[in-house]
């Protein structure tokens, strides 16, 4: 994970804004000329992550967005476990790929659930990976040192249990 650098974050947000403005101008131009607006490449479920990997997630989000992918989820995830699962399943259903980040922290556990949001997203994506048109990618940074017991146990499960990563590519 990168060290917090406000100048880099500011420039990345400014770059996002510039791309959004460019996309808006392209859509307006297409609408005025009667042409079709630029189409999306497809949908990617970019799993929420813990704070220690938010910069990496934003880089991937930015790159996918620049390549015209629709990034899901598009809204803040609900705090209630039942509603959360419904939203995740809905978003995964229209995605062709899900990307999951494993960091040093276990993450937020929603109300009525015993697993973190990240863990739950990965489990629901594993259910979806039965579909041959869907791919799941799990990424862990090199030299990952879990800071919480639950996260250490979860990462060990992903590294050692083939059933836990069935239908996924695990990149370390």
Buried (B, 14 or more C-beta within 10 A) or exposed (E): EEEEEEEEBEEBEEEBEEEEEEBEEEEEEEEEEEEEEEEEEBBBBBBBBBEBBBBBBBEBBBEBBEEEBBBBBEEEBBBBBEBBBEBBEEBBEEBBBBBBBBBBBBBEBBEEBEBBBBBBBBEBBBEBBEEEEBBBBBBBBEEBEBEBEBBBEBBEEBBEEEEBBEBBEBEE
